[in-house]
């Protein structure tokens, strides 16, 4: 068995490039509230802590619920148009699956959207579970969410690792009692991830795959 018997994986920015979809939905929604269409850079800075938290970068609290509802509705119409597996994603999933690890998606993306994207990109056969927003009362980095996922997978923190791309992932893993390796293919730089106390920082999933294979 590999050292990390359970490998949890964030989706957007880690396994999946969904940023075009995310940006398109903000561009669709915010002008409806009298705000300018945001730049890709502004959206990239906002995302990572769940849709409600990200929307707070653009709108006051009293408009969040309606804006989120509109964002979700529009996302559902374009969900699979621009979604792409990031380089090395399928290779990592296949290699870890063949090595005997239990794999699961652990994301703040809406669970129903996450499952559709994983199925569309051919990732679902390798994943024991896909756990996302609204599947439970919690989001990353709340420790209850990590605990729920470990229980559902019959996993222990001592043999679990999270692969992610943001400080939210690092905090979620550490709150759950396990390490987090991060890639710089998402919303944060290597420097930001190191400052967040990531246990490893990698340029892409090919490097993560090599490190997992070498882990003892």
Sine and cosine of phi, psi and omega as CSV:
sin_phi,cos_phi,sin_psi,cos_psi,sin_omega,cos_omega
0.00,0.00,0.55,-0.84,0.07,-1.00
-0.93,0.37,0.32,-0.95,0.04,-1.00
-0.84,0.54,-0.73,0.68,0.03,-1.00
-1.00,-0.07,0.98,-0.18,-0.06,-1.00
-0.97,0.24,-0.35,0.94,0.06,-1.00
-0.82,-0.57,0.83,-0.56,0.01,-1.00
-0.88,-0.47,0.93,-0.36,0.08,-1.00
-1.00,-0.06,0.61,-0.79,-0.09,-1.00
-0.73,-0.68,0.80,-0.60,0.19,-0.98
-0.92,0.40,0.34,-0.94,0.00,-1.00
-0.99,-0.17,-0.98,0.21,-0.13,-0.99
-0.90,0.44,0.84,-0.54,-0.02,-1.00
1.00,0.02,-0.21,0.98,-0.01,-1.00
-0.91,-0.41,-0.92,0.40,0.07,-1.00
-1.00,-0.05,-0.51,0.86,-0.19,-0.98
-0.80,-0.59,0.69,-0.73,0.20,-0.98
-1.00,-0.06,0.99,-0.15,0.02,-1.00
-0.90,-0.43,0.24,0.97,-0.15,-0.99
-0.92,0.40,-0.59,0.81,0.03,-1.00
-0.86,0.51,-0.68,0.73,0.04,-1.00
-0.88,0.48,-0.73,0.68,-0.02,-1.00
-0.87,0.49,-0.74,0.67,-0.02,-1.00
-0.89,0.45,-0.68,0.73,0.00,-1.00
-0.85,0.53,-0.61,0.79,-0.02,-1.00
-0.94,0.33,-0.61,0.79,0.08,-1.00
-0.91,0.42,-0.66,0.75,0.02,-1.00
-0.89,0.46,-0.56,0.83,0.03,-1.00
-0.95,0.30,-0.63,0.78,-0.18,-0.98
-1.00,0.05,-0.76,0.66,-0.19,-0.98
-0.87,0.50,-0.62,0.78,0.06,-1.00
-0.88,0.48,-0.40,0.92,0.06,-1.00
-0.93,0.38,-0.28,0.96,0.02,-1.00
-0.94,-0.35,0.32,0.95,0.05,-1.00
0.98,0.21,0.21,0.98,0.03,-1.00
-0.98,-0.18,0.48,-0.88,0.05,-1.00
-0.94,0.35,0.43,-0.90,0.10,-0.99
-0.88,0.47,0.80,-0.60,-0.08,-1.00
-0.97,0.23,0.45,-0.89,0.11,-0.99
-0.96,0.29,0.31,-0.95,0.07,-1.00
-0.87,0.48,-0.61,0.79,-0.01,-1.00
-0.90,0.44,-0.64,0.77,0.00,-1.00
-0.91,0.41,-0.66,0.75,0.03,-1.00
-0.92,0.39,-0.66,0.75,-0.01,-1.00
-0.87,0.50,-0.62,0.78,0.02,-1.00
-0.93,0.37,-0.46,0.89,-0.12,-0.99
-1.00,0.08,-0.55,0.83,-0.19,-0.98
-0.97,0.24,0.31,-0.95,0.09,-1.00
0.74,-0.67,-0.47,0.88,-0.06,-1.00
-0.93,-0.38,0.42,0.91,-0.07,-1.00
0.99,-0.14,0.43,-0.90,-0.13,-0.99
-0.89,0.45,-0.67,0.74,-0.02,-1.00
-0.87,0.49,-0.71,0.70,0.00,-1.00
-0.90,0.43,-0.65,0.76,0.02,-1.00
-0.90,0.43,-0.65,0.76,-0.03,-1.00
-0.90,0.44,-0.43,0.90,0.01,-1.00
-0.92,0.40,-0.26,0.96,0.09,-1.00
-0.95,0.31,-0.27,0.96,-0.12,-0.99
-0.87,-0.49,-0.43,0.90,-0.13,-0.99
-0.70,-0.71,0.43,-0.90,0.07,-1.00
-0.95,0.31,0.30,-0.95,-0.14,-0.99
-0.83,0.56,-0.61,0.79,-0.09,-1.00
-0.93,0.36,-0.24,0.97,0.01,-1.00
-0.97,-0.23,-0.10,1.00,-0.14,-0.99
-0.88,0.47,-0.75,0.66,-0.10,-1.00
-0.86,0.51,-0.71,0.70,0.00,-1.00
-0.92,0.38,-0.65,0.76,0.00,-1.00
-0.91,0.42,-0.65,0.76,0.03,-1.00
-0.89,0.46,-0.67,0.74,0.03,-1.00
-0.86,0.50,-0.69,0.73,0.01,-1.00
-0.93,0.37,-0.62,0.78,0.01,-1.00
-0.88,0.47,-0.73,0.69,0.00,-1.00
-0.89,0.46,-0.70,0.71,-0.02,-1.00
-0.87,0.49,-0.68,0.73,0.00,-1.00
-0.94,0.33,-0.65,0.76,0.02,-1.00
-0.84,0.54,-0.63,0.78,-0.02,-1.00
-0.89,0.45,-0.45,0.89,-0.01,-1.00
-0.99,0.15,-0.32,0.95,-0.07,-1.00
-0.82,-0.58,0.17,0.99,-0.23,-0.97
-0.77,0.64,-0.68,0.73,-0.14,-0.99
-0.98,-0.20,-0.02,1.00,-0.10,-0.99
-0.91,0.41,-0.65,0.76,-0.11,-0.99
-0.89,-0.46,0.01,1.00,-0.04,-1.00
-0.92,0.40,0.72,-0.69,0.01,-1.00
-0.68,-0.73,0.59,-0.81,0.15,-0.99
-0.95,0.31,0.73,-0.68,0.05,-1.00
-0.94,0.34,0.46,-0.89,-0.02,-1.00
-0.81,0.58,0.77,-0.64,0.02,-1.00
1.00,0.01,-0.13,0.99,-0.09,-1.00
-0.90,0.44,-0.81,0.59,-0.04,-1.00
-0.92,0.38,-0.57,0.82,0.03,-1.00
-0.90,0.43,-0.67,0.75,0.02,-1.00
-0.91,0.42,-0.72,0.69,0.00,-1.00
-0.86,0.51,-0.71,0.70,-0.03,-1.00
-0.91,0.42,-0.70,0.72,-0.05,-1.00
-0.92,0.39,-0.66,0.75,0.01,-1.00
-0.95,0.33,-0.58,0.81,0.07,-1.00
-0.89,0.46,-0.70,0.71,0.01,-1.00
-0.92,0.39,-0.47,0.88,0.02,-1.00
-0.98,0.21,-0.16,0.99,0.06,-1.00
0.98,-0.18,0.10,0.99,0.02,-1.00
-0.97,0.26,0.48,-0.88,0.16,-0.99
-1.00,0.00,0.82,-0.57,-0.07,-1.00
-0.92,-0.39,0.62,-0.79,0.06,-1.00
-0.45,-0.89,0.55,-0.83,0.12,-0.99
-0.99,0.10,0.70,-0.71,-0.05,-1.00
-0.72,-0.70,0.98,-0.18,-0.28,-0.96
-0.62,-0.78,0.41,-0.91,0.16,-0.99
-1.00,-0.07,0.06,1.00,0.16,-0.99
-0.93,0.37,0.55,-0.83,0.06,-1.00
-0.77,0.64,0.74,-0.67,-0.07,-1.00
-0.84,0.54,-0.67,0.74,-0.02,-1.00
-0.91,0.41,-0.59,0.81,0.05,-1.00
-0.94,0.33,-0.66,0.75,-0.01,-1.00
-0.86,0.51,-0.68,0.74,-0.02,-1.00
-0.92,0.39,-0.61,0.79,0.03,-1.00
-0.92,0.40,-0.67,0.74,-0.01,-1.00
-0.91,0.40,-0.70,0.72,0.00,-1.00
-0.89,0.45,-0.63,0.78,0.05,-1.00
-0.92,0.40,-0.68,0.74,-0.03,-1.00
-0.89,0.46,-0.60,0.80,-0.07,-1.00
-1.00,-0.07,0.09,1.00,0.06,-1.00
0.98,0.21,0.36,0.93,-0.03,-1.00
-1.00,-0.03,-0.44,0.90,-0.13,-0.99
-0.83,0.56,-0.62,0.78,-0.02,-1.00
-0.87,0.49,-0.35,0.94,-0.03,-1.00
-1.00,-0.08,-0.15,0.99,-0.14,-0.99
-0.97,-0.25,0.81,-0.58,0.06,-1.00
-0.94,0.33,-0.51,0.86,0.01,-1.00
-0.39,-0.92,0.36,-0.93,0.07,-1.00
-0.74,-0.68,0.94,-0.34,-0.13,-0.99
-0.90,-0.43,0.87,-0.50,-0.07,-1.00
-0.68,-0.74,-0.11,-0.99,0.01,-1.00
-0.87,0.49,0.63,-0.77,0.01,-1.00
0.97,0.25,-0.06,1.00,0.15,-0.99
-0.97,0.24,-0.44,0.90,0.03,-1.00
-0.68,-0.74,0.07,-1.00,0.07,-1.00
-0.96,0.27,-0.03,1.00,-0.20,-0.98
-0.89,-0.46,0.28,-0.96,0.14,-0.99
-0.76,-0.64,0.36,-0.93,0.25,-0.97
-0.89,0.45,0.67,-0.74,0.21,0.98
-0.98,-0.20,0.40,0.92,-0.03,-1.00
-0.88,0.48,0.74,-0.67,-0.05,-1.00
-0.89,0.46,-0.45,0.89,0.00,-1.00
-0.89,0.45,-0.55,0.84,0.00,-1.00
-0.92,0.39,-0.72,0.69,0.04,-1.00
-0.88,0.47,-0.68,0.73,0.00,-1.00
-0.89,0.46,-0.65,0.76,0.03,-1.00
-0.87,0.50,-0.71,0.71,-0.03,-1.00
-0.91,0.41,-0.69,0.72,0.02,-1.00
-0.88,0.48,-0.67,0.74,0.02,-1.00
-0.90,0.44,-0.69,0.72,-0.01,-1.00
-0.88,0.47,-0.54,0.84,-0.04,-1.00
-1.00,-0.04,-0.03,1.00,-0.09,-1.00
0.83,0.56,0.69,0.72,-0.07,-1.00
-0.93,-0.36,0.28,-0.96,0.08,-1.00
-0.87,-0.50,0.53,-0.85,-0.02,-1.00
-0.88,0.48,-0.52,0.85,-0.08,-1.00
-0.90,0.44,-0.40,0.92,-0.03,-1.00
-0.86,-0.51,0.44,0.90,-0.03,-1.00
-0.89,-0.45,0.53,-0.85,0.14,-0.99
-0.65,-0.76,0.51,-0.86,0.10,-0.99
-0.93,-0.36,0.74,-0.68,0.14,-0.99
-0.97,-0.24,0.85,-0.52,-0.05,-1.00
-0.59,-0.81,-0.24,-0.97,-0.04,-1.00
-0.63,-0.78,0.18,0.98,-0.10,-1.00
-0.56,-0.83,0.31,-0.95,0.11,-0.99
-0.85,0.52,-0.48,0.88,0.08,-1.00
-0.88,0.48,-0.63,0.78,0.03,-1.00
-0.92,0.40,-0.68,0.73,0.02,-1.00
-0.87,0.49,-0.74,0.67,-0.01,-1.00
-0.90,0.43,-0.64,0.77,0.02,-1.00
-0.88,0.48,-0.70,0.71,0.00,-1.00
-0.90,0.43,-0.75,0.67,-0.04,-1.00
-0.91,0.42,-0.58,0.81,0.10,-1.00
-0.90,0.44,-0.49,0.87,0.02,-1.00
-1.00,0.05,-0.13,0.99,0.06,-1.00
1.00,-0.01,0.33,0.94,-0.01,-1.00
-0.68,-0.73,0.29,-0.96,-0.07,-1.00
-0.98,0.20,0.25,-0.97,0.04,-1.00
-0.72,-0.70,0.83,-0.56,0.19,-0.98
-0.98,-0.20,0.66,-0.75,-0.06,-1.00
-0.86,-0.51,0.54,-0.84,0.13,-0.99
-0.96,-0.28,0.42,-0.91,-0.02,-1.00
-0.99,-0.14,0.41,0.91,-0.01,-1.00
-1.00,-0.01,0.03,1.00,-0.07,-1.00
-0.93,-0.36,-0.84,-0.54,-0.20,-0.98
-0.98,-0.19,-0.06,1.00,-0.10,-0.99
-0.72,-0.69,0.50,-0.87,-0.02,-1.00
-0.99,0.16,0.23,-0.97,0.05,-1.00
-0.86,0.52,-0.66,0.75,0.00,-1.00
-0.88,0.47,-0.70,0.71,0.02,-1.00
-0.89,0.45,-0.63,0.78,-0.01,-1.00
-0.94,0.34,-0.62,0.79,0.06,-1.00
-0.92,0.40,-0.64,0.77,0.05,-1.00
-0.89,0.46,-0.50,0.87,0.02,-1.00
-0.99,0.17,-0.01,1.00,0.06,-1.00
0.97,0.24,0.53,0.85,0.14,-0.99
-0.85,0.53,0.60,-0.80,-0.04,-1.00
-0.99,0.17,-0.21,0.98,0.10,-0.99
-0.26,-0.97,0.58,-0.82,0.02,-1.00
-0.78,-0.62,0.78,-0.63,-0.12,-0.99
-0.74,-0.67,0.49,-0.87,-0.04,-1.00
-0.97,0.24,-0.42,0.91,0.00,-1.00
-0.28,-0.96,0.01,-1.00,-0.06,-1.00
-0.97,0.26,-0.36,0.93,0.10,-0.99
-0.90,0.44,-0.66,0.75,0.05,-1.00
-0.92,0.39,-0.62,0.79,0.06,-1.00
-0.89,0.45,-0.70,0.71,0.00,-1.00
-0.85,0.53,-0.70,0.72,0.01,-1.00
-0.89,0.45,-0.66,0.75,-0.01,-1.00
-0.93,0.38,-0.63,0.78,0.05,-1.00
-0.90,0.43,-0.64,0.77,-0.01,-1.00
-0.91,0.41,-0.51,0.86,-0.03,-1.00
-1.00,0.03,-0.23,0.97,-0.07,-1.00
-0.92,0.40,0.72,-0.69,-0.01,-1.00
-0.81,-0.59,0.00,0.00,0.00,0.00
